[in-house]
């Protein structure tokens, strides 16, 4: 399990997060709030395996306090 600081993840040279259901102004305000939060990545495969059984998967997990909020 790896924690990461969203301010670093959302840096222009790292990620380009998009929130398509929000206007550009709402998106910018939301991302500004999220910058000071942390995220968690859970790796369920052994990175030393030569041939994984399944391809890598990324699951989006939403925090219960952030679901359906604008």
mmCIF file of the N, C-alpha and C atoms, coordinates in Angstrom:
data_MODEL
# 
_entry.id   MODEL 
# 
loop_
_atom_site.group_PDB 
_atom_site.id 
_atom_site.type_symbol 
_atom_site.label_atom_id 
_atom_site.label_alt_id 
_atom_site.label_comp_id 
_atom_site.label_asym_id 
_atom_site.label_entity_id 
_atom_site.label_seq_id 
_atom_site.pdbx_PDB_ins_code 
_atom_site.Cartn_x 
_atom_site.Cartn_y 
_atom_site.Cartn_z 
_atom_site.occupancy 
_atom_site.B_iso_or_equiv 
_atom_site.pdbx_formal_charge 
_atom_site.auth_seq_id 
_atom_site.auth_comp_id 
_atom_site.auth_asym_id 
_atom_site.auth_atom_id 
_atom_site.pdbx_PDB_model_num 
ATOM 1   N N  . UNK A 1 1  ? 0.854   -1.157  0.000   1.00 0.00 ? 1  UNK A N  1 
ATOM 2   C CA . UNK A 1 1  ? 0.000   0.000   0.000   1.00 0.00 ? 1  UNK A CA 1 
ATOM 3   C C  . UNK A 1 1  ? 0.909   1.233   0.000   1.00 0.00 ? 1  UNK A C  1 
ATOM 4   N N  . UNK A 1 2  ? 0.615   2.154   -0.865  1.00 0.00 ? 2  UNK A N  1 
ATOM 5   C CA . UNK A 1 2  ? 1.445   3.349   -1.000  1.00 0.00 ? 2  UNK A CA 1 
ATOM 6   C C  . UNK A 1 2  ? 0.573   4.599   -0.937  1.00 0.00 ? 2  UNK A C  1 
ATOM 7   N N  . UNK A 1 3  ? 0.893   5.487   -0.008  1.00 0.00 ? 3  UNK A N  1 
ATOM 8   C CA . UNK A 1 3  ? 0.204   6.768   0.093   1.00 0.00 ? 3  UNK A CA 1 
ATOM 9   C C  . UNK A 1 3  ? 0.926   7.765   -0.796  1.00 0.00 ? 3  UNK A C  1 
ATOM 10  N N  . UNK A 1 4  ? 0.169   8.664   -1.395  1.00 0.00 ? 4  UNK A N  1 
ATOM 11  C CA . UNK A 1 4  ? 0.784   9.690   -2.231  1.00 0.00 ? 4  UNK A CA 1 
ATOM 12  C C  . UNK A 1 4  ? 0.068   11.025  -2.010  1.00 0.00 ? 4  UNK A C  1 
ATOM 13  N N  . UNK A 1 5  ? 0.823   12.069  -2.118  1.00 0.00 ? 5  UNK A N  1 
ATOM 14  C CA . UNK A 1 5  ? 0.340   13.437  -1.922  1.00 0.00 ? 5  UNK A CA 1 
ATOM 15  C C  . UNK A 1 5  ? -0.203  13.930  -3.258  1.00 0.00 ? 5  UNK A C  1 
ATOM 16  N N  . UNK A 1 6  ? -1.459  14.335  -3.285  1.00 0.00 ? 6  UNK A N  1 
ATOM 17  C CA . UNK A 1 6  ? -2.074  14.748  -4.539  1.00 0.00 ? 6  UNK A CA 1 
ATOM 18  C C  . UNK A 1 6  ? -1.441  16.007  -5.130  1.00 0.00 ? 6  UNK A C  1 
ATOM 19  N N  . UNK A 1 7  ? -0.869  16.863  -4.301  1.00 0.00 ? 7  UNK A N  1 
ATOM 20  C CA . UNK A 1 7  ? -0.215  18.058  -4.846  1.00 0.00 ? 7  UNK A CA 1 
ATOM 21  C C  . UNK A 1 7  ? 0.921   17.662  -5.792  1.00 0.00 ? 7  UNK A C  1 
ATOM 22  N N  . UNK A 1 8  ? 1.640   16.596  -5.440  1.00 0.00 ? 8  UNK A N  1 
ATOM 23  C CA . UNK A 1 8  ? 2.705   16.103  -6.316  1.00 0.00 ? 8  UNK A CA 1 
ATOM 24  C C  . UNK A 1 8  ? 2.134   15.362  -7.519  1.00 0.00 ? 8  UNK A C  1 
ATOM 25  N N  . UNK A 1 9  ? 1.084   14.577  -7.287  1.00 0.00 ? 9  UNK A N  1 
ATOM 26  C CA . UNK A 1 9  ? 0.495   13.793  -8.378  1.00 0.00 ? 9  UNK A CA 1 
ATOM 27  C C  . UNK A 1 9  ? -0.150  14.689  -9.434  1.00 0.00 ? 9  UNK A C  1 
ATOM 28  N N  . UNK A 1 10 ? -0.767  15.792  -9.010  1.00 0.00 ? 10 UNK A N  1 
ATOM 29  C CA . UNK A 1 10 ? -1.470  16.684  -9.939  1.00 0.00 ? 10 UNK A CA 1 
ATOM 30  C C  . UNK A 1 10 ? -0.542  17.716  -10.577 1.00 0.00 ? 10 UNK A C  1 
ATOM 31  N N  . UNK A 1 11 ? 0.752   17.648  -10.311 1.00 0.00 ? 11 UNK A N  1 
ATOM 32  C CA . UNK A 1 11 ? 1.698   18.591  -10.918 1.00 0.00 ? 11 UNK A CA 1 
ATOM 33  C C  . UNK A 1 11 ? 1.632   18.461  -12.440 1.00 0.00 ? 11 UNK A C  1 
ATOM 34  N N  . UNK A 1 12 ? 1.832   19.554  -13.160 1.00 0.00 ? 12 UNK A N  1 
ATOM 35  C CA . UNK A 1 12 ? 1.695   19.531  -14.626 1.00 0.00 ? 12 UNK A CA 1 
ATOM 36  C C  . UNK A 1 12 ? 2.548   18.475  -15.336 1.00 0.00 ? 12 UNK A C  1 
ATOM 37  N N  . UNK A 1 13 ? 3.684   18.147  -14.779 1.00 0.00 ? 13 UNK A N  1 
ATOM 38  C CA . UNK A 1 13 ? 4.553   17.162  -15.439 1.00 0.00 ? 13 UNK A CA 1 
ATOM 39  C C  . UNK A 1 13 ? 4.213   15.719  -15.047 1.00 0.00 ? 13 UNK A C  1 
ATOM 40  N N  . UNK A 1 14 ? 3.222   15.504  -14.172 1.00 0.00 ? 14 UNK A N  1 
ATOM 41  C CA . UNK A 1 14 ? 2.882   14.157  -13.705 1.00 0.00 ? 14 UNK A CA 1 
ATOM 42  C C  . UNK A 1 14 ? 1.530   13.668  -14.228 1.00 0.00 ? 14 UNK A C  1 
ATOM 43  N N  . UNK A 1 15 ? 0.467   14.401  -13.923 1.00 0.00 ? 15 UNK A N  1 
ATOM 44  C CA . UNK A 1 15 ? -0.878  13.947  -14.277 1.00 0.00 ? 15 UNK A CA 1 
ATOM 45  C C  . UNK A 1 15 ? -1.690  15.122  -14.803 1.00 0.00 ? 15 UNK A C  1 
ATOM 46  N N  . UNK A 1 16 ? -2.732  14.796  -15.512 1.00 0.00 ? 16 UNK A N  1 
ATOM 47  C CA . UNK A 1 16 ? -3.632  15.816  -16.036 1.00 0.00 ? 16 UNK A CA 1 
ATOM 48  C C  . UNK A 1 16 ? -5.057  15.389  -15.684 1.00 0.00 ? 16 UNK A C  1 
ATOM 49  N N  . UNK A 1 17 ? -5.433  15.534  -14.400 1.00 0.00 ? 17 UNK A N  1 
ATOM 50  C CA . UNK A 1 17 ? -6.752  15.054  -13.984 1.00 0.00 ? 17 UNK A CA 1 
ATOM 51  C C  . UNK A 1 17 ? -7.879  15.832  -14.642 1.00 0.00 ? 17 UNK A C  1 
ATOM 52  N N  . UNK A 1 18 ? -8.937  15.126  -14.980 1.00 0.00 ? 18 UNK A N  1 
ATOM 53  C CA . UNK A 1 18 ? -10.110 15.730  -15.614 1.00 0.00 ? 18 UNK A CA 1 
ATOM 54  C C  . UNK A 1 18 ? -11.350 15.323  -14.839 1.00 0.00 ? 18 UNK A C  1 
ATOM 55  N N  . UNK A 1 19 ? -12.257 16.258  -14.669 1.00 0.00 ? 19 UNK A N  1 
ATOM 56  C CA . UNK A 1 19 ? -13.549 15.998  -14.044 1.00 0.00 ? 19 UNK A CA 1 
ATOM 57  C C  . UNK A 1 19 ? -14.612 16.448  -15.044 1.00 0.00 ? 19 UNK A C  1 
ATOM 58  N N  . UNK A 1 20 ? -14.919 15.624  -16.044 1.00 0.00 ? 20 UNK A N  1 
ATOM 59  C CA . UNK A 1 20 ? -15.733 16.053  -17.186 1.00 0.00 ? 20 UNK A CA 1 
ATOM 60  C C  . UNK A 1 20 ? -17.156 16.485  -16.841 1.00 0.00 ? 20 UNK A C  1 
ATOM 61  N N  . UNK A 1 21 ? -17.695 16.074  -15.699 1.00 0.00 ? 21 UNK A N  1 
ATOM 62  C CA . UNK A 1 21 ? -19.065 16.475  -15.373 1.00 0.00 ? 21 UNK A CA 1 
ATOM 63  C C  . UNK A 1 21 ? -19.131 17.874  -14.766 1.00 0.00 ? 21 UNK A C  1 
ATOM 64  N N  . UNK A 1 22 ? -17.968 18.474  -14.497 1.00 0.00 ? 22 UNK A N  1 
ATOM 65  C CA . UNK A 1 22 ? -17.916 19.807  -13.913 1.00 0.00 ? 22 UNK A CA 1 
ATOM 66  C C  . UNK A 1 22 ? -17.498 20.835  -14.948 1.00 0.00 ? 22 UNK A C  1 
ATOM 67  N N  . UNK A 1 23 ? -17.915 22.081  -14.720 1.00 0.00 ? 23 UNK A N  1 
ATOM 68  C CA . UNK A 1 23 ? -17.440 23.170  -15.574 1.00 0.00 ? 23 UNK A CA 1 
ATOM 69  C C  . UNK A 1 23 ? -15.956 23.376  -15.290 1.00 0.00 ? 23 UNK A C  1 
ATOM 70  N N  . UNK A 1 24 ? -15.290 24.121  -16.133 1.00 0.00 ? 24 UNK A N  1 
ATOM 71  C CA . UNK A 1 24 ? -13.849 24.354  -15.922 1.00 0.00 ? 24 UNK A CA 1 
ATOM 72  C C  . UNK A 1 24 ? -13.593 25.052  -14.595 1.00 0.00 ? 24 UNK A C  1 
ATOM 73  N N  . UNK A 1 25 ? -14.437 26.010  -14.244 1.00 0.00 ? 25 UNK A N  1 
ATOM 74  C CA . UNK A 1 25 ? -14.283 26.729  -12.977 1.00 0.00 ? 25 UNK A CA 1 
ATOM 75  C C  . UNK A 1 25 ? -14.489 25.776  -11.788 1.00 0.00 ? 25 UNK A C  1 
ATOM 76  N N  . UNK A 1 26 ? -15.516 24.924  -11.846 1.00 0.00 ? 26 UNK A N  1 
ATOM 77  C CA . UNK A 1 26 ? -15.759 23.953  -10.775 1.00 0.00 ? 26 UNK A CA 1 
ATOM 78  C C  . UNK A 1 26 ? -14.614 22.942  -10.694 1.00 0.00 ? 26 UNK A C  1 
ATOM 79  N N  . UNK A 1 27 ? -14.137 22.522  -11.862 1.00 0.00 ? 27 UNK A N  1 
ATOM 80  C CA . UNK A 1 27 ? -13.033 21.565  -11.902 1.00 0.00 ? 27 UNK A CA 1 
ATOM 81  C C  . UNK A 1 27 ? -11.790 22.141  -11.243 1.00 0.00 ? 27 UNK A C  1 
ATOM 82  N N  . UNK A 1 28 ? -11.449 23.374  -11.574 1.00 0.00 ? 28 UNK A N  1 
ATOM 83  C CA . UNK A 1 28 ? -10.269 24.009  -10.984 1.00 0.00 ? 28 UNK A CA 1 
ATOM 84  C C  . UNK A 1 28 ? -10.405 24.148  -9.473  1.00 0.00 ? 28 UNK A C  1 
ATOM 85  N N  . UNK A 1 29 ? -11.607 24.529  -8.996  1.00 0.00 ? 29 UNK A N  1 
ATOM 86  C CA . UNK A 1 29 ? -11.829 24.682  -7.561  1.00 0.00 ? 29 UNK A CA 1 
ATOM 87  C C  . UNK A 1 29 ? -11.726 23.332  -6.852  1.00 0.00 ? 29 UNK A C  1 
ATOM 88  N N  . UNK A 1 30 ? -12.282 22.294  -7.450  1.00 0.00 ? 30 UNK A N  1 
ATOM 89  C CA . UNK A 1 30 ? -12.245 20.955  -6.858  1.00 0.00 ? 30 UNK A CA 1 
ATOM 90  C C  . UNK A 1 30 ? -10.817 20.430  -6.796  1.00 0.00 ? 30 UNK A C  1 
ATOM 91  N N  . UNK A 1 31 ? -10.071 20.574  -7.888  1.00 0.00 ? 31 UNK A N  1 
ATOM 92  C CA . UNK A 1 31 ? -8.686  20.102  -7.902  1.00 0.00 ? 31 UNK A CA 1 
ATOM 93  C C  . UNK A 1 31 ? -7.834  20.869  -6.901  1.00 0.00 ? 31 UNK A C  1 
ATOM 94  N N  . UNK A 1 32 ? -8.124  22.148  -6.717  1.00 0.00 ? 32 UNK A N  1 
ATOM 95  C CA . UNK A 1 32 ? -7.386  22.952  -5.733  1.00 0.00 ? 32 UNK A CA 1 
ATOM 96  C C  . UNK A 1 32 ? -7.617  22.395  -4.326  1.00 0.00 ? 32 UNK A C  1 
ATOM 97  N N  . UNK A 1 33 ? -8.865  21.996  -4.027  1.00 0.00 ? 33 UNK A N  1 
ATOM 98  C CA . UNK A 1 33 ? -9.174  21.401  -2.720  1.00 0.00 ? 33 UNK A CA 1 
ATOM 99  C C  . UNK A 1 33 ? -8.478  20.046  -2.563  1.00 0.00 ? 33 UNK A C  1 
ATOM 100 N N  . UNK A 1 34 ? -8.459  19.268  -3.636  1.00 0.00 ? 34 UNK A N  1 
ATOM 101 C CA . UNK A 1 34 ? -7.872  17.928  -3.577  1.00 0.00 ? 34 UNK A CA 1 
ATOM 102 C C  . UNK A 1 34 ? -6.354  17.945  -3.463  1.00 0.00 ? 34 UNK A C  1 
ATOM 103 N N  . UNK A 1 35 ? -5.726  19.048  -3.869  1.00 0.00 ? 35 UNK A N  1 
ATOM 104 C CA . UNK A 1 35 ? -4.262  19.133  -3.804  1.00 0.00 ? 35 UNK A CA 1 
ATOM 105 C C  . UNK A 1 35 ? -3.727  18.842  -2.412  1.00 0.00 ? 35 UNK A C  1 
ATOM 106 N N  . UNK A 1 36 ? -4.435  19.241  -1.388  1.00 0.00 ? 36 UNK A N  1 
ATOM 107 C CA . UNK A 1 36 ? -3.957  19.066  -0.020  1.00 0.00 ? 36 UNK A CA 1 
ATOM 108 C C  . UNK A 1 36 ? -4.404  17.742  0.599   1.00 0.00 ? 36 UNK A C  1 
ATOM 109 N N  . UNK A 1 37 ? -4.880  16.824  -0.227  1.00 0.00 ? 37 UNK A N  1 
ATOM 110 C CA . UNK A 1 37 ? -5.293  15.521  0.282   1.00 0.00 ? 37 UNK A CA 1 
ATOM 111 C C  . UNK A 1 37 ? -4.304  14.447  -0.151  1.00 0.00 ? 37 UNK A C  1 
ATOM 112 N N  . UNK A 1 38 ? -4.500  13.276  0.363   1.00 0.00 ? 38 UNK A N  1 
ATOM 113 C CA . UNK A 1 38 ? -3.643  12.136  0.045   1.00 0.00 ? 38 UNK A CA 1 
ATOM 114 C C  . UNK A 1 38 ? -4.479  11.032  -0.590  1.00 0.00 ? 38 UNK A C  1 
ATOM 115 N N  . UNK A 1 39 ? -3.861  10.229  -1.420  1.00 0.00 ? 39 UNK A N  1 
ATOM 116 C CA . UNK A 1 39 ? -4.501  9.074   -2.029  1.00 0.00 ? 39 UNK A CA 1 
ATOM 117 C C  . UNK A 1 39 ? -3.736  7.820   -1.652  1.00 0.00 ? 39 UNK A C  1 
ATOM 118 N N  . UNK A 1 40 ? -4.350  6.696   -1.934  1.00 0.00 ? 40 UNK A N  1 
ATOM 119 C CA . UNK A 1 40 ? -3.725  5.423   -1.576  1.00 0.00 ? 40 UNK A CA 1 
ATOM 120 C C  . UNK A 1 40 ? -3.764  4.499   -2.791  1.00 0.00 ? 40 UNK A C  1 
ATOM 121 N N  . UNK A 1 41 ? -2.660  3.850   -3.058  1.00 0.00 ? 41 UNK A N  1 
ATOM 122 C CA . UNK A 1 41 ? -2.562  2.856   -4.118  1.00 0.00 ? 41 UNK A CA 1 
ATOM 123 C C  . UNK A 1 41 ? -2.308  1.515   -3.447  1.00 0.00 ? 41 UNK A C  1 
ATOM 124 N N  . UNK A 1 42 ? -3.104  0.525   -3.817  1.00 0.00 ? 42 UNK A N  1 
ATOM 125 C CA . UNK A 1 42 ? -2.940  -0.816  -3.275  1.00 0.00 ? 42 UNK A CA 1 
ATOM 126 C C  . UNK A 1 42 ? -2.509  -1.730  -4.414  1.00 0.00 ? 42 UNK A C  1 
ATOM 127 N N  . UNK A 1 43 ? -1.335  -2.313  -4.296  1.00 0.00 ? 43 UNK A N  1 
ATOM 128 C CA . UNK A 1 43 ? -0.809  -3.214  -5.322  1.00 0.00 ? 43 UNK A CA 1 
ATOM 129 C C  . UNK A 1 43 ? -1.079  -4.636  -4.860  1.00 0.00 ? 43 UNK A C  1 
ATOM 130 N N  . UNK A 1 44 ? -1.827  -5.379  -5.677  1.00 0.00 ? 44 UNK A N  1 
ATOM 131 C CA . UNK A 1 44 ? -2.214  -6.733  -5.273  1.00 0.00 ? 44 UNK A CA 1 
ATOM 132 C C  . UNK A 1 44 ? -1.431  -7.816  -6.006  1.00 0.00 ? 44 UNK A C  1 
ATOM 133 N N  . UNK A 1 45 ? -0.503  -7.432  -6.852  1.00 0.00 ? 45 UNK A N  1 
ATOM 134 C CA . UNK A 1 45 ? 0.318   -8.430  -7.541  1.00 0.00 ? 45 UNK A CA 1 
ATOM 135 C C  . UNK A 1 45 ? 1.752   -8.337  -7.030  1.00 0.00 ? 45 UNK A C  1 
ATOM 136 N N  . UNK A 1 46 ? 2.494   -9.385  -7.244  1.00 0.00 ? 46 UNK A N  1 
ATOM 137 C CA . UNK A 1 46 ? 3.893   -9.404  -6.862  1.00 0.00 ? 46 UNK A CA 1 
ATOM 138 C C  . UNK A 1 46 ? 4.697   -8.822  -8.023  1.00 0.00 ? 46 UNK A C  1 
ATOM 139 N N  . UNK A 1 47 ? 5.339   -7.656  -7.846  1.00 0.00 ? 47 UNK A N  1 
ATOM 140 C CA . UNK A 1 47 ? 6.074   -7.044  -8.955  1.00 0.00 ? 47 UNK A CA 1 
ATOM 141 C C  . UNK A 1 47 ? 7.255   -7.880  -9.439  1.00 0.00 ? 47 UNK A C  1 
ATOM 142 N N  . UNK A 1 48 ? 7.660   -8.884  -8.673  1.00 0.00 ? 48 UNK A N  1 
ATOM 143 C CA . UNK A 1 48 ? 8.776   -9.736  -9.075  1.00 0.00 ? 48 UNK A CA 1 
ATOM 144 C C  . UNK A 1 48 ? 8.343   -10.925 -9.930  1.00 0.00 ? 48 UNK A C  1 
ATOM 145 N N  . UNK A 1 49 ? 7.032   -11.132 -10.091 1.00 0.00 ? 49 UNK A N  1 
ATOM 146 C CA . UNK A 1 49 ? 6.549   -12.225 -10.937 1.00 0.00 ? 49 UNK A CA 1 
ATOM 147 C C  . UNK A 1 49 ? 6.930   -11.967 -12.393 1.00 0.00 ? 49 UNK A C  1 
ATOM 148 N N  . UNK A 1 50 ? 7.340   -13.018 -13.085 1.00 0.00 ? 50 UNK A N  1 
ATOM 149 C CA . UNK A 1 50 ? 7.727   -12.889 -14.496 1.00 0.00 ? 50 UNK A CA 1 
ATOM 150 C C  . UNK A 1 50 ? 6.510   -12.770 -15.410 1.00 0.00 ? 50 UNK A C  1 
ATOM 151 N N  . UNK A 1 51 ? 5.464   -13.542 -15.142 1.00 0.00 ? 51 UNK A N  1 
ATOM 152 C CA . UNK A 1 51 ? 4.275   -13.528 -15.992 1.00 0.00 ? 51 UNK A CA 1 
ATOM 153 C C  . UNK A 1 51 ? 3.029   -13.467 -15.106 1.00 0.00 ? 51 UNK A C  1 
ATOM 154 N N  . UNK A 1 52 ? 2.463   -12.285 -14.945 1.00 0.00 ? 52 UNK A N  1 
ATOM 155 C CA . UNK A 1 52 ? 1.260   -12.201 -14.121 1.00 0.00 ? 52 UNK A CA 1 
ATOM 156 C C  . UNK A 1 52 ? 0.093   -12.953 -14.767 1.00 0.00 ? 52 UNK A C  1 
ATOM 157 N N  . UNK A 1 53 ? -0.783  -13.487 -13.926 1.00 0.00 ? 53 UNK A N  1 
ATOM 158 C CA . UNK A 1 53 ? -1.935  -14.231 -14.425 1.00 0.00 ? 53 UNK A CA 1 
ATOM 159 C C  . UNK A 1 53 ? -2.911  -13.296 -15.124 1.00 0.00 ? 53 UNK A C  1 
ATOM 160 N N  . UNK A 1 54 ? -3.121  -12.103 -14.572 1.00 0.00 ? 54 UNK A N  1 
ATOM 161 C CA . UNK A 1 54 ? -4.049  -11.138 -15.142 1.00 0.00 ? 54 UNK A CA 1 
ATOM 162 C C  . UNK A 1 54 ? -3.290  -9.858  -15.470 1.00 0.00 ? 54 UNK A C  1 
ATOM 163 N N  . UNK A 1 55 ? -3.763  -9.116  -16.456 1.00 0.00 ? 55 UNK A N  1 
ATOM 164 C CA . UNK A 1 55 ? -3.112  -7.831  -16.748 1.00 0.00 ? 55 UNK A CA 1 
ATOM 165 C C  . UNK A 1 55 ? -3.330  -6.871  -15.579 1.00 0.00 ? 55 UNK A C  1 
ATOM 166 N N  . UNK A 1 56 ? -2.448  -5.905  -15.411 1.00 0.00 ? 56 UNK A N  1 
ATOM 167 C CA . UNK A 1 56 ? -2.622  -4.930  -14.321 1.00 0.00 ? 56 UNK A CA 1 
ATOM 168 C C  . UNK A 1 56 ? -3.965  -4.220  -14.455 1.00 0.00 ? 56 UNK A C  1 
ATOM 169 N N  . UNK A 1 57 ? -4.599  -3.974  -13.337 1.00 0.00 ? 57 UNK A N  1 
ATOM 170 C CA . UNK A 1 57 ? -5.889  -3.295  -13.331 1.00 0.00 ? 57 UNK A CA 1 
ATOM 171 C C  . UNK A 1 57 ? -5.834  -2.113  -12.385 1.00 0.00 ? 57 UNK A C  1 
ATOM 172 N N  . UNK A 1 58 ? -6.551  -1.078  -12.731 1.00 0.00 ? 58 UNK A N  1 
ATOM 173 C CA . UNK A 1 58 ? -6.635  0.112   -11.898 1.00 0.00 ? 58 UNK A CA 1 
ATOM 174 C C  . UNK A 1 58 ? -8.093  0.310   -11.541 1.00 0.00 ? 58 UNK A C  1 
ATOM 175 N N  . UNK A 1 59 ? -8.378  0.341   -10.252 1.00 0.00 ? 59 UNK A N  1 
ATOM 176 C CA . UNK A 1 59 ? -9.749  0.497   -9.788  1.00 0.00 ? 59 UNK A CA 1 
ATOM 177 C C  . UNK A 1 59 ? -9.882  1.870   -9.158  1.00 0.00 ? 59 UNK A C  1 
ATOM 178 N N  . UNK A 1 60 ? -10.891 2.612   -9.579  1.00 0.00 ? 60 UNK A N  1 
ATOM 179 C CA . UNK A 1 60 ? -11.125 3.932   -9.010  1.00 0.00 ? 60 UNK A CA 1 
ATOM 180 C C  . UNK A 1 60 ? -11.935 3.767   -7.734  1.00 0.00 ? 60 UNK A C  1 
ATOM 181 N N  . UNK A 1 61 ? -11.408 4.281   -6.655  1.00 0.00 ? 61 UNK A N  1 
ATOM 182 C CA . UNK A 1 61 ? -12.084 4.201   -5.368  1.00 0.00 ? 61 UNK A CA 1 
ATOM 183 C C  . UNK A 1 61 ? -12.462 5.610   -4.951  1.00 0.00 ? 61 UNK A C  1 
ATOM 184 N N  . UNK A 1 62 ? -13.717 5.806   -4.628  1.00 0.00 ? 62 UNK A N  1 
ATOM 185 C CA . UNK A 1 62 ? -14.157 7.119   -4.191  1.00 0.00 ? 62 UNK A CA 1 
ATOM 186 C C  . UNK A 1 62 ? -14.377 7.113   -2.687  1.00 0.00 ? 62 UNK A C  1 
ATOM 187 N N  . UNK A 1 63 ? -13.931 8.167   -2.052  1.00 0.00 ? 63 UNK A N  1 
ATOM 188 C CA . UNK A 1 63 ? -14.138 8.317   -0.622  1.00 0.00 ? 63 UNK A CA 1 
ATOM 189 C C  . UNK A 1 63 ? -15.623 8.602   -0.407  1.00 0.00 ? 63 UNK A C  1 
ATOM 190 N N  . UNK A 1 64 ? -16.254 7.997   0.607   1.00 0.00 ? 64 UNK A N  1 
ATOM 191 C CA . UNK A 1 64 ? -17.695 8.175   0.800   1.00 0.00 ? 64 UNK A CA 1 
ATOM 192 C C  . UNK A 1 64 ? -18.131 9.627   0.970   1.00 0.00 ? 64 UNK A C  1 
ATOM 193 N N  . UNK A 1 65 ? -17.251 10.489  1.486   1.00 0.00 ? 65 UNK A N  1 
ATOM 194 C CA . UNK A 1 65 ? -17.628 11.896  1.664   1.00 0.00 ? 65 UNK A CA 1 
ATOM 195 C C  . UNK A 1 65 ? -17.506 12.698  0.378   1.00 0.00 ? 65 UNK A C  1 
ATOM 196 N N  . UNK A 1 66 ? -16.944 12.102  -0.682  1.00 0.00 ? 66 UNK A N  1 
ATOM 197 C CA . UNK A 1 66 ? -16.757 12.823  -1.934  1.00 0.00 ? 66 UNK A CA 1 
ATOM 198 C C  . UNK A 1 66 ? -17.730 12.365  -3.016  1.00 0.00 ? 66 UNK A C  1 
ATOM 199 N N  . UNK A 1 67 ? -18.480 11.318  -2.779  1.00 0.00 ? 67 UNK A N  1 
ATOM 200 C CA . UNK A 1 67 ? -19.405 10.799  -3.778  1.00 0.00 ? 67 UNK A CA 1 
ATOM 201 C C  . UNK A 1 67 ? -20.588 11.749  -3.917  1.00 0.00 ? 67 UNK A C  1 
ATOM 202 N N  . UNK A 1 68 ? -20.916 12.070  -5.156  1.00 0.00 ? 68 UNK A N  1 
ATOM 203 C CA . UNK A 1 68 ? -22.067 12.935  -5.481  1.00 0.00 ? 68 UNK A CA 1 
ATOM 204 C C  . UNK A 1 68 ? -22.017 14.307  -4.833  1.00 0.00 ? 68 UNK A C  1 
ATOM 205 N N  . UNK A 1 69 ? -20.840 14.873  -4.703  1.00 0.00 ? 69 UNK A N  1 
ATOM 206 C CA . UNK A 1 69 ? -20.733 16.234  -4.190  1.00 0.00 ? 69 UNK A CA 1 
ATOM 207 C C  . UNK A 1 69 ? -20.211 17.127  -5.292  1.00 0.00 ? 69 UNK A C  1 
ATOM 208 N N  . UNK A 1 70 ? -20.644 18.362  -5.280  1.00 0.00 ? 70 UNK A N  1 
ATOM 209 C CA . UNK A 1 70 ? -20.154 19.339  -6.272  1.00 0.00 ? 70 UNK A CA 1 
ATOM 210 C C  . UNK A 1 70 ? -19.740 20.597  -5.592  1.00 0.00 ? 70 UNK A C  1 
# 
